[in-house]
Protein backbone atom coordinates (compact mmCIF):
# COMPACT_ATOMS: atom_id res chain seq x y z
CA UNK A 1 0.00 0.00 0.00
CA UNK A 2 1.29 3.44 -0.91
CA UNK A 3 -0.23 6.54 0.71
CA UNK A 4 0.59 10.21 0.33
CA UNK A 5 -1.19 11.46 3.44
CA UNK A 6 -0.18 10.31 6.92
CA UNK A 7 -3.80 10.56 8.10
CA UNK A 8 -4.69 7.71 5.73
CA UNK A 9 -2.72 5.42 8.04
CA UNK A 10 -4.74 6.30 11.14
CA UNK A 11 -7.16 3.61 12.24
CA UNK A 12 -7.98 0.21 10.78
CA UNK A 13 -5.42 -1.30 13.13
CA UNK A 14 -5.27 -5.10 13.37
CA UNK A 15 -6.52 -7.30 16.18
CA UNK A 16 -4.48 -9.87 18.05
CA UNK A 17 -6.42 -12.97 19.11
CA UNK A 18 -5.73 -14.61 22.49
CA UNK A 19 -7.02 -17.90 23.82
CA UNK A 20 -8.85 -16.78 26.97
CA UNK A 21 -8.15 -20.09 28.76
CA UNK A 22 -4.42 -19.35 28.58
CA UNK A 23 -5.13 -16.32 30.78
CA UNK A 24 -7.49 -17.99 33.24
CA UNK A 25 -10.64 -17.33 31.23
CA UNK A 26 -13.38 -19.69 30.15
CA UNK A 27 -12.20 -22.48 27.83
CA UNK A 28 -13.31 -21.82 24.26
CA UNK A 29 -13.50 -18.06 24.83
CA UNK A 30 -11.42 -15.60 22.87
CA UNK A 31 -9.95 -12.24 23.83
CA UNK A 32 -9.13 -9.73 21.11
CA UNK A 33 -6.70 -6.85 21.51
CA UNK A 34 -6.89 -3.95 19.07
CA UNK A 35 -3.29 -2.98 18.29
CA UNK A 36 -3.66 0.79 18.41
CA UNK A 37 0.07 1.28 18.89
CA UNK A 38 0.34 0.61 15.15
CA UNK A 39 -1.18 4.00 14.34
CA UNK A 40 1.52 6.28 12.84
CA UNK A 41 1.94 8.29 16.06
CA UNK A 42 1.99 5.15 18.18
CA UNK A 43 -1.31 5.37 20.04
CA UNK A 44 -5.08 5.48 19.93
CA UNK A 45 -4.82 9.27 20.36
CA UNK A 46 -3.99 9.57 16.64
CA UNK A 47 -7.69 8.90 16.05
CA UNK A 48 -8.59 11.65 18.49
CA UNK A 49 -6.21 14.22 17.01
CA UNK A 50 -7.50 13.62 13.49
CA UNK A 51 -11.13 13.73 14.58
CA UNK A 52 -10.78 16.88 16.72
CA UNK A 53 -9.05 18.83 13.95
CA UNK A 54 -11.33 17.59 11.17
CA UNK A 55 -14.44 18.38 13.23
CA UNK A 56 -13.14 21.82 14.21
CA UNK A 57 -12.78 22.62 10.50
CA UNK A 58 -16.17 21.10 9.69
CA UNK A 59 -17.80 23.14 12.47
CA UNK A 60 -15.96 26.31 11.29
CA UNK A 61 -14.30 26.69 14.69
CA UNK A 62 -10.85 26.92 13.08
CA UNK A 63 -9.33 27.93 9.76
CA UNK A 64 -5.90 27.53 8.19
CA UNK A 65 -4.60 30.54 10.14
CA UNK A 66 -5.65 29.21 13.56
CA UNK A 67 -3.07 28.35 16.20
CA UNK A 68 -4.00 25.17 18.03
CA UNK A 69 -2.97 25.10 21.68
CA UNK A 70 -3.29 21.96 23.79
CA UNK A 71 -2.06 20.92 27.22
CA UNK A 72 -0.93 17.31 26.90
CA UNK A 73 1.18 14.56 28.40
CA UNK A 74 2.22 13.65 24.86
CA UNK A 75 0.01 11.22 22.96
CA UNK A 76 -2.79 13.67 22.19
CA UNK A 77 -0.19 16.22 21.16
CA UNK A 78 1.30 13.73 18.73
CA UNK A 79 -2.14 12.94 17.30
CA UNK A 80 -3.01 16.62 16.92
CA UNK A 81 0.37 17.40 15.35
CA UNK A 82 -0.14 14.60 12.80
CA UNK A 83 -3.59 15.96 11.95
CA UNK A 84 -2.35 19.55 11.75
CA UNK A 85 0.33 18.80 9.15
CA UNK A 86 -2.23 18.49 6.34
CA UNK A 87 -3.68 21.90 7.13
CA UNK A 88 -0.38 23.67 7.83
CA UNK A 89 -1.62 24.61 11.29
CA UNK A 90 0.62 26.22 13.87
CA UNK A 91 0.53 23.97 16.94
CA UNK A 92 1.59 24.78 20.48
CA UNK A 93 1.67 22.03 23.09
CA UNK A 94 2.00 22.81 26.77
CA UNK A 95 3.72 19.95 28.56
CA UNK A 96 5.12 19.53 32.06
CA UNK A 97 8.89 19.64 31.47
CA UNK A 98 9.87 16.17 32.66
CA UNK A 99 7.08 14.27 30.94
CA UNK A 100 8.20 11.84 28.20
CA UNK A 101 11.08 13.45 26.34
CA UNK A 102 10.65 11.03 23.43
CA UNK A 103 7.07 12.18 22.92
CA UNK A 104 8.16 15.80 23.10
CA UNK A 105 10.85 15.17 20.47
CA UNK A 106 8.29 13.55 18.19
CA UNK A 107 5.89 16.48 18.59
CA UNK A 108 8.68 18.87 17.64
CA UNK A 109 9.67 16.68 14.67
CA UNK A 110 6.04 16.94 13.49
CA UNK A 111 6.26 20.74 13.60
CA UNK A 112 4.75 21.40 17.02
CA UNK A 113 6.12 23.99 19.43
CA UNK A 114 6.61 22.90 23.04
CA UNK A 115 6.00 25.21 25.99
CA UNK A 116 7.12 23.71 29.29
CA UNK A 117 5.54 24.09 32.68
CA UNK A 118 7.02 22.91 35.98
CA UNK A 119 6.71 19.14 36.39
CA UNK A 120 5.39 19.52 39.93
CA UNK A 121 2.43 21.56 38.62
CA UNK A 122 1.37 18.49 36.63
CA UNK A 123 -1.16 18.58 33.84
CA UNK A 124 -3.26 21.15 35.72
CA UNK A 125 -0.34 23.58 35.47
CA UNK A 126 -0.14 22.85 31.74
CA UNK A 127 -3.87 23.54 31.38
CA UNK A 128 -3.58 26.91 33.10
CA UNK A 129 -0.57 27.91 30.97
CA UNK A 130 -2.34 26.85 27.77
CA UNK A 131 -5.34 29.01 28.70
CA UNK A 132 -3.01 31.94 29.37
CA UNK A 133 -1.36 31.55 25.95
CA UNK A 134 -4.74 31.24 24.21
CA UNK A 135 -5.97 34.50 25.77
CA UNK A 136 -2.99 36.32 24.25
CA UNK A 137 -3.21 34.79 20.77
CA UNK A 138 -5.98 35.89 18.43
CA UNK A 139 -7.54 33.11 16.35
CA UNK A 140 -6.38 30.36 18.68
CA UNK A 141 -8.22 27.15 19.50
CA UNK A 142 -7.88 24.82 22.46
CA UNK A 143 -9.36 21.38 21.72
CA UNK A 144 -9.26 20.59 25.48
CA UNK A 145 -9.52 16.84 24.96
CA UNK A 146 -11.04 16.07 28.36
CA UNK A 147 -13.78 18.69 28.01
CA UNK A 148 -14.53 18.26 24.33
CA UNK A 149 -17.69 16.40 23.31
CA UNK A 150 -15.83 15.26 20.20
CA UNK A 151 -13.46 13.16 22.34
CA UNK A 152 -15.86 10.25 22.90
CA UNK A 153 -17.44 10.91 19.50
CA UNK A 154 -14.05 10.23 17.86
CA UNK A 155 -14.09 6.64 19.08
CA UNK A 156 -17.80 6.18 18.49
CA UNK A 157 -17.28 7.20 14.86
CA UNK A 158 -14.06 5.27 14.22
CA UNK A 159 -13.02 2.61 16.72
CA UNK A 160 -16.47 1.27 17.60
CA UNK A 161 -17.54 0.57 14.01
CA UNK A 162 -14.15 -0.99 13.22
CA UNK A 163 -14.46 -3.39 16.15
CA UNK A 164 -18.07 -4.25 15.34
CA UNK A 165 -17.32 -4.83 11.64
CA UNK A 166 -14.13 -6.83 12.16
CA UNK A 167 -15.79 -9.11 14.72
CA UNK A 168 -19.00 -9.38 12.65
CA UNK A 169 -20.98 -7.97 15.56
CA UNK A 170 -20.16 -10.95 17.76
CA UNK A 171 -19.06 -9.06 20.86
CA UNK A 172 -19.87 -9.68 24.51
C-alpha positions, 0 to 999 in steps of 0.5 A: 500500500502506498499513501501520500497522506499520513492521516490515511494510516490512522485507524484500521489497526489489526486485532491480536487474538488470544485464547482466553483459557491461557489467561485464566478465562473460560475455555473456548472463549477468545480475547481480542486486543486492538493494536492501536500502537500501530497508528503512525503516532503510536497510540489510539490518540492519533484517532482523536487528534484527526477527529478533533481537527477535522471536526473543528474545520467542519464546524468552522471553529478553526481555519488555516490561520488558527493556532491550536494550543493543547495541554498534553502529556504527549500522545494527544499532542502527537495525534493533533500534530499529525492531523495539523500537518495536512492543514499547515496549522501552527501547533503549540503544546504545553507539557510539564517539562519532565514528561516523556522526552521522546514524545516531546521530540516527536511532537517537535519533529512533526512541527509542534512547538513545546512550551514547558511548565514545571513538572510539579504543577502536573497537567493542571499547570499545563492547562492553566498555561495553555489558557493563558497563551490562548488568551494572548493569541488571536484566532487560537483554538484549544481542543481541550480533549477532556472537556470536548464532546468530540473526544468520545465521538471520535471513538464512536465514529471510528473505533467502535464501528471498526471493532463491530465490523471486524468481529462481525458484531459478535461481541460480549 
